[in-house]
Amino acid sequence: MASDMMPLSSKATLSAALAKARTAVQLDQAEYHDGAKRYYVEVVELLGRVIVRASNDNDIKKLKEIRRTYTNRIEQLDEMLADA
């Protein structure tokens, strides 16, 4: 798998992003939207770092799709928090 060829620092960054994403989703499900948003923002930033270092086009495409999903959720939360 091409992901196995990623430098260790990219793997560590991706692992950190996944851990933060799990926390964001848990906070989101618990309706702690402000906290969830903070974690989602961190995830998007970390994924951006991984994307810049990635060399496999398929990996880049998948990572960008995941990042887009979290970016969309941040926008939804921004709207919810603005209405609160």
Backbone bond lengths (Angstrom), bond angles and torsions (degrees), N, CA, C in turn:
res aa  C-N    CA-C-N  psi(-1)  N-CA   C-N-CA  omega(-1)  CA-C   N-CA-C  phi
1 M - - - 1.451 - - 1.522 109.42 -
2 A 1.302 116.93 139.27 1.458 121.62 -176.51 1.526 111.87 -63.76
3 S 1.331 118.12 -31.39 1.457 121.41 -179.35 1.519 111.47 -60.12
4 D 1.323 117.00 -29.73 1.453 120.94 179.54 1.517 111.62 -66.80
5 M 1.317 118.47 -16.90 1.455 122.80 -178.54 1.532 111.32 -88.75
6 M 1.336 117.53 -3.87 1.451 121.43 -179.68 1.525 109.96 -65.50
7 P 1.325 118.31 141.84 1.460 119.84 175.32 1.531 110.40 -59.59
8 L 1.317 116.21 152.38 1.458 121.22 -177.02 1.516 111.69 -54.93
9 S 1.306 117.80 -40.34 1.459 119.75 -178.53 1.528 111.13 -62.35
10 S 1.315 117.58 -34.66 1.465 120.50 176.42 1.519 110.40 -69.13
11 K 1.332 116.18 -39.66 1.465 119.34 177.88 1.519 110.76 -64.07
12 A 1.336 116.63 -42.05 1.456 120.67 179.06 1.530 110.41 -64.41
13 T 1.312 116.54 -40.92 1.464 121.28 178.79 1.519 110.05 -64.99
14 L 1.326 116.97 -42.80 1.460 120.96 178.31 1.523 110.64 -64.25
15 S 1.318 118.04 -41.16 1.466 121.38 177.46 1.521 111.09 -61.61
16 A 1.317 116.35 -42.18 1.461 120.58 177.88 1.531 110.40 -63.48
17 A 1.328 116.78 -41.51 1.466 121.18 178.71 1.525 110.74 -62.19
18 L 1.321 116.56 -42.80 1.469 120.06 -179.74 1.522 111.38 -65.71
19 A 1.326 117.17 -39.88 1.467 120.73 178.35 1.529 110.20 -64.16
20 K 1.322 116.66 -43.23 1.461 120.58 179.11 1.530 110.66 -67.71
21 A 1.321 116.77 -34.75 1.463 120.45 177.83 1.527 110.69 -64.09
22 R 1.335 116.41 -42.19 1.474 119.38 176.98 1.525 110.80 -59.95
23 T 1.322 116.18 -43.27 1.464 119.99 178.75 1.524 110.72 -64.17
24 A 1.327 116.94 -43.04 1.461 121.08 179.44 1.525 110.96 -58.84
25 V 1.313 116.48 -44.86 1.461 120.83 -179.02 1.532 110.20 -64.84
26 Q 1.322 116.91 -42.03 1.468 120.52 178.40 1.531 110.89 -61.87
27 L 1.330 116.62 -44.74 1.463 120.20 178.18 1.523 110.71 -64.52
28 D 1.322 116.40 -39.72 1.463 121.88 179.30 1.529 109.83 -62.28
29 Q 1.322 116.31 -45.50 1.465 120.34 -179.91 1.528 111.77 -65.33
30 A 1.326 116.49 -30.30 1.465 121.36 177.99 1.533 111.33 -83.31
31 E 1.325 115.52 3.10 1.454 123.99 179.27 1.526 113.05 63.87
32 Y 1.334 116.24 29.40 1.459 121.48 170.98 1.522 106.07 -96.94
33 H 1.332 113.57 74.49 1.462 120.61 -168.75 1.527 114.01 -67.51
34 D 1.314 117.72 -35.48 1.461 119.41 -179.64 1.534 110.24 -64.54
35 G 1.322 116.48 -43.91 1.462 120.68 178.00 1.521 111.47 -66.42
36 A 1.329 115.84 -41.16 1.466 120.64 179.13 1.531 109.88 -60.41
37 K 1.321 115.89 -43.37 1.469 119.68 -179.25 1.521 110.90 -60.62
38 R 1.322 116.92 -43.46 1.477 119.77 179.61 1.522 110.96 -58.86
39 Y 1.333 116.03 -42.36 1.466 119.06 178.86 1.523 111.40 -68.47
40 Y 1.329 117.37 -41.80 1.468 119.83 178.41 1.533 110.87 -59.14
41 V 1.332 117.03 -40.07 1.465 120.92 179.19 1.528 109.53 -61.66
42 E 1.336 116.89 -43.45 1.466 120.09 178.11 1.526 111.26 -62.55
43 V 1.319 116.35 -40.66 1.467 120.93 179.65 1.528 110.12 -61.51
44 V 1.322 116.99 -45.31 1.464 121.33 -179.82 1.533 110.23 -60.70
45 E 1.325 116.60 -42.16 1.465 120.35 178.70 1.529 111.17 -64.30
46 L 1.326 117.09 -44.49 1.465 120.55 179.79 1.524 111.50 -65.01
47 L 1.321 116.56 -42.40 1.467 119.44 178.08 1.520 111.04 -62.07
48 G 1.326 116.85 -36.19 1.460 120.40 176.55 1.524 111.43 -59.81
49 R 1.331 116.66 -40.54 1.467 120.56 178.19 1.528 111.12 -64.41
50 V 1.328 116.11 -40.67 1.469 120.00 -179.91 1.525 110.02 -67.18
51 I 1.327 116.69 -41.93 1.470 121.12 -179.04 1.521 110.66 -60.65
52 V 1.318 117.50 -42.47 1.467 121.59 -179.35 1.526 110.61 -61.02
53 R 1.331 116.91 -35.93 1.470 120.69 -176.76 1.528 113.31 -88.52
54 A 1.333 117.33 -15.79 1.463 120.52 -176.51 1.521 110.48 -71.35
55 S 1.333 115.34 148.68 1.466 119.35 179.63 1.524 112.40 -118.07
56 N 1.308 117.46 -16.70 1.455 121.42 -178.36 1.528 109.50 -86.70
57 D 1.333 115.94 121.43 1.469 120.75 -176.59 1.526 112.30 -58.13
58 N 1.318 117.57 -38.72 1.460 120.85 -179.63 1.528 110.73 -65.97
59 D 1.331 116.41 -42.88 1.466 120.46 177.03 1.523 110.73 -61.82
60 I 1.319 116.04 -43.31 1.465 121.12 -179.66 1.527 110.04 -60.88
61 K 1.321 116.37 -44.75 1.468 120.92 179.98 1.532 110.96 -61.05
62 K 1.329 116.86 -46.36 1.469 120.63 179.81 1.524 111.59 -63.27
63 L 1.331 115.53 -43.93 1.465 119.71 -179.66 1.524 111.37 -64.18
64 K 1.326 117.05 -38.49 1.465 120.38 178.53 1.528 110.98 -66.71
65 E 1.337 116.67 -36.75 1.466 120.19 177.92 1.528 110.33 -65.15
66 I 1.323 116.35 -42.84 1.463 120.78 178.40 1.526 109.87 -63.75
67 R 1.336 115.92 -45.52 1.464 119.97 179.30 1.522 110.72 -60.73
68 R 1.323 117.68 -39.82 1.470 121.66 178.56 1.532 110.79 -62.35
69 T 1.318 116.93 -40.69 1.460 121.26 178.63 1.526 110.49 -59.43
70 Y 1.337 116.35 -46.29 1.460 119.98 179.90 1.525 111.45 -69.17
71 T 1.308 117.61 -36.31 1.466 121.07 177.40 1.526 109.98 -63.08
72 N 1.334 116.28 -41.49 1.465 120.41 177.51 1.524 110.70 -62.01
73 R 1.335 116.43 -40.48 1.467 119.79 -179.92 1.529 110.55 -67.07
74 I 1.318 117.20 -37.74 1.471 120.52 176.26 1.521 109.82 -59.36
75 E 1.323 116.73 -43.64 1.468 120.94 179.53 1.525 110.65 -63.13
76 Q 1.338 117.28 -41.61 1.463 120.94 177.55 1.531 110.54 -62.30
77 L 1.328 115.69 -43.65 1.458 119.21 179.92 1.526 111.14 -66.12
78 D 1.329 117.60 -37.29 1.461 121.12 176.44 1.526 110.01 -57.19
79 E 1.330 116.85 -44.43 1.457 121.82 178.96 1.525 110.77 -64.11
80 M 1.334 116.03 -44.38 1.473 120.37 179.99 1.526 111.03 -63.11
81 L 1.334 115.82 -44.28 1.456 120.21 -178.11 1.524 111.94 -68.95
82 A 1.327 116.57 -31.97 1.473 120.90 178.20 1.531 110.24 -69.08
83 D 1.330 116.56 -32.51 1.461 121.52 -178.90 1.526 112.57 -81.18
84 A 1.317 116.06 -16.05 1.481 120.15 -175.38 1.514 111.72 -74.12
